[in-house]
Amino acid sequence: QMQDSKPQQQQKAILLDLFRNRNIATITIMSLLLWFFTSVGYFGLSLSTPNWHGNAYINCFLSAVIEVPAYVIAWLLLRSLPRRYSLSGTFFLGGSVVLFIQLVPADFNVLSVGLVMLGKFGITAAFSMLYVYNVELYPTLVRNMAVGATSTASRLGSIIAPYFVYLGE
């Protein structure tokens, strides 16, 4: 007996499939917002490095160096804790530290640069975890499309980030 040798038809998915039912639509909207604001935070902190107190070259070096332990810690957190807790913890760390910087007096240069580095640590770890978390949320049929849409939202955030740096001036 011979089996039918026709290849099975693949289902086609369109962008509207990310909004077909309420659950996937909620996940999509939240993912788009998370990617957008995380990208604004990450690139905003990276681009504002020369504006920090102290030597601009040392600040740029520290800004680059802080990413290495952030990626390592993110990898360890993804291996040991549930995704939801590790991602929300790094978001909370990055966001709360960056908000707390506003309360530090201008005389404490080292403290403010240290807090910015801690905030960049949290944002970098969260940004790297978003890739893993986002892929696991969607069904296989729309996964590539969802990653593309959220990546586009991230790129829009990176386009807008320099304007937030100028708002500080």
Order of alpha helices (4+ residues) and beta strands (2+ residues): alpha-alpha-alpha-alpha-alpha-alpha
